[in-house]
């Protein structure tokens, strides 16, 4: 689950392209059949943690400290 944090996975759909095929198979086998629900819970917790940081910091501080993605 630490890998989800390291790779900054925000949704379950991101798992397929942030992990290679071997990594996904390894995660499935190491966590078991219920890995999807565990991953969802972890992603939800990470998103809540990020939201809490966004709410407590000033806008300019968030720009400098939080990771951004250009679309």
mmCIF file of the N, C-alpha and C atoms, coordinates in Angstrom:
data_MODEL
# 
_entry.id   MODEL 
# 
loop_
_atom_site.group_PDB 
_atom_site.id 
_atom_site.type_symbol 
_atom_site.label_atom_id 
_atom_site.label_alt_id 
_atom_site.label_comp_id 
_atom_site.label_asym_id 
_atom_site.label_entity_id 
_atom_site.label_seq_id 
_atom_site.pdbx_PDB_ins_code 
_atom_site.Cartn_x 
_atom_site.Cartn_y 
_atom_site.Cartn_z 
_atom_site.occupancy 
_atom_site.B_iso_or_equiv 
_atom_site.pdbx_formal_charge 
_atom_site.auth_seq_id 
_atom_site.auth_comp_id 
_atom_site.auth_asym_id 
_atom_site.auth_atom_id 
_atom_site.pdbx_PDB_model_num 
ATOM 1   N N  . UNK A 1 1  ? 0.815   -1.194  0.000   1.00 0.00 ? 1  UNK A N  1 
ATOM 2   C CA . UNK A 1 1  ? 0.000   0.000   0.000   1.00 0.00 ? 1  UNK A CA 1 
ATOM 3   C C  . UNK A 1 1  ? 0.859   1.258   0.000   1.00 0.00 ? 1  UNK A C  1 
ATOM 4   N N  . UNK A 1 2  ? 2.056   1.129   0.503   1.00 0.00 ? 2  UNK A N  1 
ATOM 5   C CA . UNK A 1 2  ? 2.971   2.270   0.466   1.00 0.00 ? 2  UNK A CA 1 
ATOM 6   C C  . UNK A 1 2  ? 3.267   2.670   -0.976  1.00 0.00 ? 2  UNK A C  1 
ATOM 7   N N  . UNK A 1 3  ? 3.267   1.685   -1.879  1.00 0.00 ? 3  UNK A N  1 
ATOM 8   C CA . UNK A 1 3  ? 3.492   1.980   -3.296  1.00 0.00 ? 3  UNK A CA 1 
ATOM 9   C C  . UNK A 1 3  ? 2.416   2.904   -3.851  1.00 0.00 ? 3  UNK A C  1 
ATOM 10  N N  . UNK A 1 4  ? 1.177   2.777   -3.367  1.00 0.00 ? 4  UNK A N  1 
ATOM 11  C CA . UNK A 1 4  ? 0.117   3.683   -3.817  1.00 0.00 ? 4  UNK A CA 1 
ATOM 12  C C  . UNK A 1 4  ? 0.473   5.121   -3.458  1.00 0.00 ? 4  UNK A C  1 
ATOM 13  N N  . UNK A 1 5  ? 1.009   5.317   -2.271  1.00 0.00 ? 5  UNK A N  1 
ATOM 14  C CA . UNK A 1 5  ? 1.409   6.663   -1.838  1.00 0.00 ? 5  UNK A CA 1 
ATOM 15  C C  . UNK A 1 5  ? 2.608   7.148   -2.647  1.00 0.00 ? 5  UNK A C  1 
ATOM 16  N N  . UNK A 1 6  ? 3.599   6.294   -2.828  1.00 0.00 ? 6  UNK A N  1 
ATOM 17  C CA . UNK A 1 6  ? 4.812   6.680   -3.549  1.00 0.00 ? 6  UNK A CA 1 
ATOM 18  C C  . UNK A 1 6  ? 4.491   7.079   -4.987  1.00 0.00 ? 6  UNK A C  1 
ATOM 19  N N  . UNK A 1 7  ? 3.618   6.327   -5.624  1.00 0.00 ? 7  UNK A N  1 
ATOM 20  C CA . UNK A 1 7  ? 3.275   6.593   -7.026  1.00 0.00 ? 7  UNK A CA 1 
ATOM 21  C C  . UNK A 1 7  ? 2.137   7.592   -7.175  1.00 0.00 ? 7  UNK A C  1 
ATOM 22  N N  . UNK A 1 8  ? 1.656   8.123   -6.056  1.00 0.00 ? 8  UNK A N  1 
ATOM 23  C CA . UNK A 1 8  ? 0.621   9.150   -6.033  1.00 0.00 ? 8  UNK A CA 1 
ATOM 24  C C  . UNK A 1 8  ? -0.624  8.729   -6.808  1.00 0.00 ? 8  UNK A C  1 
ATOM 25  N N  . UNK A 1 9  ? -1.100  7.526   -6.532  1.00 0.00 ? 9  UNK A N  1 
ATOM 26  C CA . UNK A 1 9  ? -2.313  7.011   -7.171  1.00 0.00 ? 9  UNK A CA 1 
ATOM 27  C C  . UNK A 1 9  ? -3.510  7.699   -6.532  1.00 0.00 ? 9  UNK A C  1 
ATOM 28  N N  . UNK A 1 10 ? -4.348  8.346   -7.356  1.00 0.00 ? 10 UNK A N  1 
ATOM 29  C CA . UNK A 1 10 ? -5.510  9.079   -6.848  1.00 0.00 ? 10 UNK A CA 1 
ATOM 30  C C  . UNK A 1 10 ? -6.820  8.346   -7.108  1.00 0.00 ? 10 UNK A C  1 
ATOM 31  N N  . UNK A 1 11 ? -6.857  7.466   -8.114  1.00 0.00 ? 11 UNK A N  1 
ATOM 32  C CA . UNK A 1 11 ? -8.054  6.676   -8.403  1.00 0.00 ? 11 UNK A CA 1 
ATOM 33  C C  . UNK A 1 11 ? -7.632  5.250   -8.719  1.00 0.00 ? 11 UNK A C  1 
ATOM 34  N N  . UNK A 1 12 ? -8.569  4.318   -8.600  1.00 0.00 ? 12 UNK A N  1 
ATOM 35  C CA . UNK A 1 12 ? -8.249  2.919   -8.875  1.00 0.00 ? 12 UNK A CA 1 
ATOM 36  C C  . UNK A 1 12 ? -7.893  2.716   -10.349 1.00 0.00 ? 12 UNK A C  1 
ATOM 37  N N  . UNK A 1 13 ? -8.444  3.547   -11.235 1.00 0.00 ? 13 UNK A N  1 
ATOM 38  C CA . UNK A 1 13 ? -8.127  3.444   -12.660 1.00 0.00 ? 13 UNK A CA 1 
ATOM 39  C C  . UNK A 1 13 ? -6.651  3.731   -12.944 1.00 0.00 ? 13 UNK A C  1 
ATOM 40  N N  . UNK A 1 14 ? -6.012  4.537   -12.108 1.00 0.00 ? 14 UNK A N  1 
ATOM 41  C CA . UNK A 1 14 ? -4.603  4.876   -12.310 1.00 0.00 ? 14 UNK A CA 1 
ATOM 42  C C  . UNK A 1 14 ? -3.665  3.709   -12.035 1.00 0.00 ? 14 UNK A C  1 
ATOM 43  N N  . UNK A 1 15 ? -4.131  2.708   -11.310 1.00 0.00 ? 15 UNK A N  1 
ATOM 44  C CA . UNK A 1 15 ? -3.275  1.566   -10.967 1.00 0.00 ? 15 UNK A CA 1 
ATOM 45  C C  . UNK A 1 15 ? -2.749  0.901   -12.229 1.00 0.00 ? 15 UNK A C  1 
ATOM 46  N N  . UNK A 1 16 ? -3.590  0.779   -13.256 1.00 0.00 ? 16 UNK A N  1 
ATOM 47  C CA . UNK A 1 16 ? -3.192  0.046   -14.459 1.00 0.00 ? 16 UNK A CA 1 
ATOM 48  C C  . UNK A 1 16 ? -2.073  0.728   -15.227 1.00 0.00 ? 16 UNK A C  1 
ATOM 49  N N  . UNK A 1 17 ? -1.950  2.059   -15.165 1.00 0.00 ? 17 UNK A N  1 
ATOM 50  C CA . UNK A 1 17 ? -0.858  2.686   -15.902 1.00 0.00 ? 17 UNK A CA 1 
ATOM 51  C C  . UNK A 1 17 ? 0.266   3.214   -15.011 1.00 0.00 ? 17 UNK A C  1 
ATOM 52  N N  . UNK A 1 18 ? 0.075   3.270   -13.703 1.00 0.00 ? 18 UNK A N  1 
ATOM 53  C CA . UNK A 1 18 ? 1.177   3.662   -12.816 1.00 0.00 ? 18 UNK A CA 1 
ATOM 54  C C  . UNK A 1 18 ? 1.972   2.451   -12.340 1.00 0.00 ? 18 UNK A C  1 
ATOM 55  N N  . UNK A 1 19 ? 1.396   1.248   -12.498 1.00 0.00 ? 19 UNK A N  1 
ATOM 56  C CA . UNK A 1 19 ? 2.097   0.006   -12.200 1.00 0.00 ? 19 UNK A CA 1 
ATOM 57  C C  . UNK A 1 19 ? 2.227   -0.764  -13.511 1.00 0.00 ? 19 UNK A C  1 
ATOM 58  N N  . UNK A 1 20 ? 3.347   -1.440  -13.717 1.00 0.00 ? 20 UNK A N  1 
ATOM 59  C CA . UNK A 1 20 ? 3.451   -2.293  -14.896 1.00 0.00 ? 20 UNK A CA 1 
ATOM 60  C C  . UNK A 1 20 ? 2.662   -3.582  -14.643 1.00 0.00 ? 20 UNK A C  1 
ATOM 61  N N  . UNK A 1 21 ? 2.584   -4.431  -15.641 1.00 0.00 ? 21 UNK A N  1 
ATOM 62  C CA . UNK A 1 21 ? 1.789   -5.663  -15.515 1.00 0.00 ? 21 UNK A CA 1 
ATOM 63  C C  . UNK A 1 21 ? 2.294   -6.530  -14.367 1.00 0.00 ? 21 UNK A C  1 
ATOM 64  N N  . UNK A 1 22 ? 3.610   -6.643  -14.228 1.00 0.00 ? 22 UNK A N  1 
ATOM 65  C CA . UNK A 1 22 ? 4.168   -7.454  -13.142 1.00 0.00 ? 22 UNK A CA 1 
ATOM 66  C C  . UNK A 1 22 ? 3.786   -6.866  -11.784 1.00 0.00 ? 22 UNK A C  1 
ATOM 67  N N  . UNK A 1 23 ? 3.863   -5.554  -11.673 1.00 0.00 ? 23 UNK A N  1 
ATOM 68  C CA . UNK A 1 23 ? 3.523   -4.901  -10.413 1.00 0.00 ? 23 UNK A CA 1 
ATOM 69  C C  . UNK A 1 23 ? 2.075   -5.110  -10.026 1.00 0.00 ? 23 UNK A C  1 
ATOM 70  N N  . UNK A 1 24 ? 1.179   -5.060  -11.013 1.00 0.00 ? 24 UNK A N  1 
ATOM 71  C CA . UNK A 1 24 ? -0.243  -5.284  -10.749 1.00 0.00 ? 24 UNK A CA 1 
ATOM 72  C C  . UNK A 1 24 ? -0.484  -6.721  -10.323 1.00 0.00 ? 24 UNK A C  1 
ATOM 73  N N  . UNK A 1 25 ? 0.157   -7.672  -11.006 1.00 0.00 ? 25 UNK A N  1 
ATOM 74  C CA . UNK A 1 25 ? 0.017   -9.088  -10.647 1.00 0.00 ? 25 UNK A CA 1 
ATOM 75  C C  . UNK A 1 25 ? 0.570   -9.327  -9.246  1.00 0.00 ? 25 UNK A C  1 
ATOM 76  N N  . UNK A 1 26 ? 1.733   -8.725  -8.947  1.00 0.00 ? 26 UNK A N  1 
ATOM 77  C CA . UNK A 1 26 ? 2.330   -8.877  -7.621  1.00 0.00 ? 26 UNK A CA 1 
ATOM 78  C C  . UNK A 1 26 ? 1.407   -8.309  -6.547  1.00 0.00 ? 26 UNK A C  1 
ATOM 79  N N  . UNK A 1 27 ? 0.819   -7.149  -6.822  1.00 0.00 ? 27 UNK A N  1 
ATOM 80  C CA . UNK A 1 27 ? -0.076  -6.544  -5.841  1.00 0.00 ? 27 UNK A CA 1 
ATOM 81  C C  . UNK A 1 27 ? -1.305  -7.422  -5.643  1.00 0.00 ? 27 UNK A C  1 
ATOM 82  N N  . UNK A 1 28 ? -1.848  -7.959  -6.734  1.00 0.00 ? 28 UNK A N  1 
ATOM 83  C CA . UNK A 1 28 ? -3.006  -8.853  -6.622  1.00 0.00 ? 28 UNK A CA 1 
ATOM 84  C C  . UNK A 1 28 ? -2.679  -10.077 -5.778  1.00 0.00 ? 28 UNK A C  1 
ATOM 85  N N  . UNK A 1 29 ? -1.528  -10.682 -6.038  1.00 0.00 ? 29 UNK A N  1 
ATOM 86  C CA . UNK A 1 29 ? -1.190  -11.913 -5.323  1.00 0.00 ? 29 UNK A CA 1 
ATOM 87  C C  . UNK A 1 29 ? -0.770  -11.654 -3.880  1.00 0.00 ? 29 UNK A C  1 
ATOM 88  N N  . UNK A 1 30 ? -0.128  -10.527 -3.628  1.00 0.00 ? 30 UNK A N  1 
ATOM 89  C CA . UNK A 1 30 ? 0.345   -10.270 -2.268  1.00 0.00 ? 30 UNK A CA 1 
ATOM 90  C C  . UNK A 1 30 ? -0.776  -9.818  -1.339  1.00 0.00 ? 30 UNK A C  1 
ATOM 91  N N  . UNK A 1 31 ? -1.723  -9.085  -1.852  1.00 0.00 ? 31 UNK A N  1 
ATOM 92  C CA . UNK A 1 31 ? -2.817  -8.611  -1.008  1.00 0.00 ? 31 UNK A CA 1 
ATOM 93  C C  . UNK A 1 31 ? -3.999  -9.567  -1.057  1.00 0.00 ? 31 UNK A C  1 
ATOM 94  N N  . UNK A 1 32 ? -4.148  -10.268 -2.166  1.00 0.00 ? 32 UNK A N  1 
ATOM 95  C CA . UNK A 1 32 ? -5.236  -11.220 -2.287  1.00 0.00 ? 32 UNK A CA 1 
ATOM 96  C C  . UNK A 1 32 ? -6.395  -10.679 -3.094  1.00 0.00 ? 32 UNK A C  1 
ATOM 97  N N  . UNK A 1 33 ? -7.472  -11.413 -3.067  1.00 0.00 ? 33 UNK A N  1 
ATOM 98  C CA . UNK A 1 33 ? -8.644  -11.091 -3.875  1.00 0.00 ? 33 UNK A CA 1 
ATOM 99  C C  . UNK A 1 33 ? -9.247  -9.749  -3.469  1.00 0.00 ? 33 UNK A C  1 
ATOM 100 N N  . UNK A 1 34 ? -9.113  -9.391  -2.229  1.00 0.00 ? 34 UNK A N  1 
ATOM 101 C CA . UNK A 1 34 ? -9.749  -8.174  -1.731  1.00 0.00 ? 34 UNK A CA 1 
ATOM 102 C C  . UNK A 1 34 ? -8.881  -6.931  -1.906  1.00 0.00 ? 34 UNK A C  1 
ATOM 103 N N  . UNK A 1 35 ? -7.829  -7.009  -2.719  1.00 0.00 ? 35 UNK A N  1 
ATOM 104 C CA . UNK A 1 35 ? -6.915  -5.877  -2.854  1.00 0.00 ? 35 UNK A CA 1 
ATOM 105 C C  . UNK A 1 35 ? -7.614  -4.647  -3.390  1.00 0.00 ? 35 UNK A C  1 
ATOM 106 N N  . UNK A 1 36 ? -8.609  -4.826  -4.231  1.00 0.00 ? 36 UNK A N  1 
ATOM 107 C CA . UNK A 1 36 ? -9.313  -3.679  -4.815  1.00 0.00 ? 36 UNK A CA 1 
ATOM 108 C C  . UNK A 1 36 ? -9.954  -2.812  -3.750  1.00 0.00 ? 36 UNK A C  1 
ATOM 109 N N  . UNK A 1 37 ? -10.624 -3.443  -2.803  1.00 0.00 ? 37 UNK A N  1 
ATOM 110 C CA . UNK A 1 37 ? -11.268 -2.678  -1.731  1.00 0.00 ? 37 UNK A CA 1 
ATOM 111 C C  . UNK A 1 37 ? -10.226 -2.034  -0.822  1.00 0.00 ? 37 UNK A C  1 
ATOM 112 N N  . UNK A 1 38 ? -9.152  -2.754  -0.540  1.00 0.00 ? 38 UNK A N  1 
ATOM 113 C CA . UNK A 1 38 ? -8.074  -2.199  0.276   1.00 0.00 ? 38 UNK A CA 1 
ATOM 114 C C  . UNK A 1 38 ? -7.457  -0.995  -0.433  1.00 0.00 ? 38 UNK A C  1 
ATOM 115 N N  . UNK A 1 39 ? -7.210  -1.138  -1.733  1.00 0.00 ? 39 UNK A N  1 
ATOM 116 C CA . UNK A 1 39 ? -6.636  -0.037  -2.507  1.00 0.00 ? 39 UNK A CA 1 
ATOM 117 C C  . UNK A 1 39 ? -7.586  1.154   -2.532  1.00 0.00 ? 39 UNK A C  1 
ATOM 118 N N  . UNK A 1 40 ? -8.875  0.912   -2.709  1.00 0.00 ? 40 UNK A N  1 
ATOM 119 C CA . UNK A 1 40 ? -9.856  2.002   -2.700  1.00 0.00 ? 40 UNK A CA 1 
ATOM 120 C C  . UNK A 1 40 ? -9.832  2.752   -1.370  1.00 0.00 ? 40 UNK A C  1 
ATOM 121 N N  . UNK A 1 41 ? -9.769  2.017   -0.281  1.00 0.00 ? 41 UNK A N  1 
ATOM 122 C CA . UNK A 1 41 ? -9.723  2.647   1.039   1.00 0.00 ? 41 UNK A CA 1 
ATOM 123 C C  . UNK A 1 41 ? -8.451  3.477   1.204   1.00 0.00 ? 41 UNK A C  1 
ATOM 124 N N  . UNK A 1 42 ? -7.340  2.945   0.739   1.00 0.00 ? 42 UNK A N  1 
ATOM 125 C CA . UNK A 1 42 ? -6.073  3.670   0.844   1.00 0.00 ? 42 UNK A CA 1 
ATOM 126 C C  . UNK A 1 42 ? -6.107  4.928   -0.011  1.00 0.00 ? 42 UNK A C  1 
ATOM 127 N N  . UNK A 1 43 ? -6.615  4.815   -1.227  1.00 0.00 ? 43 UNK A N  1 
ATOM 128 C CA . UNK A 1 43 ? -6.707  5.975   -2.115  1.00 0.00 ? 43 UNK A CA 1 
ATOM 129 C C  . UNK A 1 43 ? -7.622  7.030   -1.498  1.00 0.00 ? 43 UNK A C  1 
ATOM 130 N N  . UNK A 1 44 ? -8.737  6.596   -0.940  1.00 0.00 ? 44 UNK A N  1 
ATOM 131 C CA . UNK A 1 44 ? -9.670  7.523   -0.289  1.00 0.00 ? 44 UNK A CA 1 
ATOM 132 C C  . UNK A 1 44 ? -8.973  8.249   0.870   1.00 0.00 ? 44 UNK A C  1 
ATOM 133 N N  . UNK A 1 45 ? -8.204  7.517   1.655   1.00 0.00 ? 45 UNK A N  1 
ATOM 134 C CA . UNK A 1 45 ? -7.481  8.125   2.777   1.00 0.00 ? 45 UNK A CA 1 
ATOM 135 C C  . UNK A 1 45 ? -6.440  9.127   2.280   1.00 0.00 ? 45 UNK A C  1 
ATOM 136 N N  . UNK A 1 46 ? -5.720  8.774   1.215   1.00 0.00 ? 46 UNK A N  1 
ATOM 137 C CA . UNK A 1 46 ? -4.728  9.692   0.656   1.00 0.00 ? 46 UNK A CA 1 
ATOM 138 C C  . UNK A 1 46 ? -5.387  10.956  0.125   1.00 0.00 ? 46 UNK A C  1 
ATOM 139 N N  . UNK A 1 47 ? -6.528  10.805  -0.547  1.00 0.00 ? 47 UNK A N  1 
ATOM 140 C CA . UNK A 1 47 ? -7.245  11.964  -1.068  1.00 0.00 ? 47 UNK A CA 1 
ATOM 141 C C  . UNK A 1 47 ? -7.755  12.849  0.065   1.00 0.00 ? 47 UNK A C  1 
ATOM 142 N N  . UNK A 1 48 ? -8.250  12.243  1.133   1.00 0.00 ? 48 UNK A N  1 
ATOM 143 C CA . UNK A 1 48 ? -8.715  13.020  2.287   1.00 0.00 ? 48 UNK A CA 1 
ATOM 144 C C  . UNK A 1 48 ? -7.557  13.759  2.954   1.00 0.00 ? 48 UNK A C  1 
ATOM 145 N N  . UNK A 1 49 ? -6.402  13.100  3.026   1.00 0.00 ? 49 UNK A N  1 
ATOM 146 C CA . UNK A 1 49 ? -5.212  13.725  3.602   1.00 0.00 ? 49 UNK A CA 1 
ATOM 147 C C  . UNK A 1 49 ? -4.790  14.936  2.777   1.00 0.00 ? 49 UNK A C  1 
ATOM 148 N N  . UNK A 1 50 ? -4.803  14.776  1.462   1.00 0.00 ? 50 UNK A N  1 
ATOM 149 C CA . UNK A 1 50 ? -4.442  15.885  0.572   1.00 0.00 ? 50 UNK A CA 1 
ATOM 150 C C  . UNK A 1 50 ? -5.445  17.027  0.699   1.00 0.00 ? 50 UNK A C  1 
ATOM 151 N N  . UNK A 1 51 ? -6.730  16.704  0.765   1.00 0.00 ? 51 UNK A N  1 
ATOM 152 C CA . UNK A 1 51 ? -7.760  17.728  0.909   1.00 0.00 ? 51 UNK A CA 1 
ATOM 153 C C  . UNK A 1 51 ? -7.585  18.497  2.214   1.00 0.00 ? 51 UNK A C  1 
ATOM 154 N N  . UNK A 1 52 ? -7.260  17.793  3.279   1.00 0.00 ? 52 UNK A N  1 
ATOM 155 C CA . UNK A 1 52 ? -7.031  18.459  4.564   1.00 0.00 ? 52 UNK A CA 1 
ATOM 156 C C  . UNK A 1 52 ? -5.856  19.430  4.470   1.00 0.00 ? 52 UNK A C  1 
ATOM 157 N N  . UNK A 1 53 ? -4.794  19.032  3.774   1.00 0.00 ? 53 UNK A N  1 
ATOM 158 C CA . UNK A 1 53 ? -3.644  19.925  3.587   1.00 0.00 ? 53 UNK A CA 1 
ATOM 159 C C  . UNK A 1 53 ? -4.036  21.143  2.766   1.00 0.00 ? 53 UNK A C  1 
ATOM 160 N N  . UNK A 1 54 ? -4.845  20.925  1.711   1.00 0.00 ? 54 UNK A N  1 
ATOM 161 C CA . UNK A 1 54 ? -5.278  22.034  0.872   1.00 0.00 ? 54 UNK A CA 1 
ATOM 162 C C  . UNK A 1 54 ? -6.115  23.030  1.665   1.00 0.00 ? 54 UNK A C  1 
ATOM 163 N N  . UNK A 1 55 ? -6.945  22.535  2.560   1.00 0.00 ? 55 UNK A N  1 
ATOM 164 C CA . UNK A 1 55 ? -7.825  23.417  3.332   1.00 0.00 ? 55 UNK A CA 1 
ATOM 165 C C  . UNK A 1 55 ? -7.075  24.194  4.405   1.00 0.00 ? 55 UNK A C  1 
ATOM 166 N N  . UNK A 1 56 ? -6.018  23.607  4.965   1.00 0.00 ? 56 UNK A N  1 
ATOM 167 C CA . UNK A 1 56 ? -5.314  24.266  6.063   1.00 0.00 ? 56 UNK A CA 1 
ATOM 168 C C  . UNK A 1 56 ? -4.216  25.210  5.591   1.00 0.00 ? 56 UNK A C  1 
ATOM 169 N N  . UNK A 1 57 ? -3.715  25.046  4.390   1.00 0.00 ? 57 UNK A N  1 
ATOM 170 C CA . UNK A 1 57 ? -2.638  25.894  3.882   1.00 0.00 ? 57 UNK A CA 1 
ATOM 171 C C  . UNK A 1 57 ? -3.193  27.019  3.023   1.00 0.00 ? 57 UNK A C  1 
ATOM 172 N N  . UNK A 1 58 ? -2.445  28.086  2.936   1.00 0.00 ? 58 UNK A N  1 
ATOM 173 C CA . UNK A 1 58 ? -2.794  29.181  2.041   1.00 0.00 ? 58 UNK A CA 1 
ATOM 174 C C  . UNK A 1 58 ? -2.618  28.719  0.596   1.00 0.00 ? 58 UNK A C  1 
ATOM 175 N N  . UNK A 1 59 ? -3.327  29.375  -0.313  1.00 0.00 ? 59 UNK A N  1 
ATOM 176 C CA . UNK A 1 59 ? -3.305  29.004  -1.731  1.00 0.00 ? 59 UNK A CA 1 
ATOM 177 C C  . UNK A 1 59 ? -1.883  29.005  -2.292  1.00 0.00 ? 59 UNK A C  1 
ATOM 178 N N  . UNK A 1 60 ? -1.128  30.062  -2.053  1.00 0.00 ? 60 UNK A N  1 
ATOM 179 C CA . UNK A 1 60 ? 0.230   30.146  -2.602  1.00 0.00 ? 60 UNK A CA 1 
ATOM 180 C C  . UNK A 1 60 ? 1.145   29.079  -2.014  1.00 0.00 ? 60 UNK A C  1 
ATOM 181 N N  . UNK A 1 61 ? 0.942   28.740  -0.760  1.00 0.00 ? 61 UNK A N  1 
ATOM 182 C CA . UNK A 1 61 ? 1.738   27.669  -0.151  1.00 0.00 ? 61 UNK A CA 1 
ATOM 183 C C  . UNK A 1 61 ? 1.402   26.332  -0.805  1.00 0.00 ? 61 UNK A C  1 
ATOM 184 N N  . UNK A 1 62 ? 0.117   26.094  -1.092  1.00 0.00 ? 62 UNK A N  1 
ATOM 185 C CA . UNK A 1 62 ? -0.276  24.865  -1.786  1.00 0.00 ? 62 UNK A CA 1 
ATOM 186 C C  . UNK A 1 62 ? 0.375   24.778  -3.158  1.00 0.00 ? 62 UNK A C  1 
ATOM 187 N N  . UNK A 1 63 ? 0.449   25.900  -3.864  1.00 0.00 ? 63 UNK A N  1 
ATOM 188 C CA . UNK A 1 63 ? 1.074   25.895  -5.186  1.00 0.00 ? 63 UNK A CA 1 
ATOM 189 C C  . UNK A 1 63 ? 2.531   25.460  -5.116  1.00 0.00 ? 63 UNK A C  1 
ATOM 190 N N  . UNK A 1 64 ? 3.221   25.861  -4.076  1.00 0.00 ? 64 UNK A N  1 
ATOM 191 C CA . UNK A 1 64 ? 4.643   25.532  -3.990  1.00 0.00 ? 64 UNK A CA 1 
ATOM 192 C C  . UNK A 1 64 ? 4.904   24.149  -3.397  1.00 0.00 ? 64 UNK A C  1 
ATOM 193 N N  . UNK A 1 65 ? 3.985   23.643  -2.559  1.00 0.00 ? 65 UNK A N  1 
ATOM 194 C CA . UNK A 1 65 ? 4.260   22.389  -1.850  1.00 0.00 ? 65 UNK A CA 1 
ATOM 195 C C  . UNK A 1 65 ? 3.580   21.161  -2.440  1.00 0.00 ? 65 UNK A C  1 
ATOM 196 N N  . UNK A 1 66 ? 2.369   21.305  -2.968  1.00 0.00 ? 66 UNK A N  1 
ATOM 197 C CA . UNK A 1 66 ? 1.628   20.140  -3.446  1.00 0.00 ? 66 UNK A CA 1 
ATOM 198 C C  . UNK A 1 66 ? 1.956   19.847  -4.900  1.00 0.00 ? 66 UNK A C  1 
ATOM 199 N N  . UNK A 1 67 ? 1.880   18.581  -5.252  1.00 0.00 ? 67 UNK A N  1 
ATOM 200 C CA . UNK A 1 67 ? 2.173   18.155  -6.609  1.00 0.00 ? 67 UNK A CA 1 
ATOM 201 C C  . UNK A 1 67 ? 1.023   18.541  -7.528  1.00 0.00 ? 67 UNK A C  1 
ATOM 202 N N  . UNK A 1 68 ? 1.353   19.022  -8.745  1.00 0.00 ? 68 UNK A N  1 
ATOM 203 C CA . UNK A 1 68 ? 0.344   19.473  -9.696  1.00 0.00 ? 68 UNK A CA 1 
ATOM 204 C C  . UNK A 1 68 ? 0.454   18.671  -10.982 1.00 0.00 ? 68 UNK A C  1 
ATOM 205 N N  . UNK A 1 69 ? -0.668  18.546  -11.657 1.00 0.00 ? 69 UNK A N  1 
ATOM 206 C CA . UNK A 1 69 ? -0.711  17.839  -12.934 1.00 0.00 ? 69 UNK A CA 1 
ATOM 207 C C  . UNK A 1 69 ? -1.320  18.749  -13.980 1.00 0.00 ? 69 UNK A C  1 
ATOM 208 N N  . UNK A 1 70 ? -0.615  18.945  -15.073 1.00 0.00 ? 70 UNK A N  1 
ATOM 209 C CA . UNK A 1 70 ? -1.154  19.732  -16.179 1.00 0.00 ? 70 UNK A CA 1 
ATOM 210 C C  . UNK A 1 70 ? -1.953  18.815  -17.089 1.00 0.00 ? 70 UNK A C  1 
ATOM 211 N N  . UNK A 1 71 ? -3.086  19.290  -17.514 1.00 0.00 ? 71 UNK A N  1 
ATOM 212 C CA . UNK A 1 71 ? -3.946  18.464  -18.387 1.00 0.00 ? 71 UNK A CA 1 
ATOM 213 C C  . UNK A 1 71 ? -3.768  18.885  -19.815 1.00 0.00 ? 71 UNK A C  1 
# 
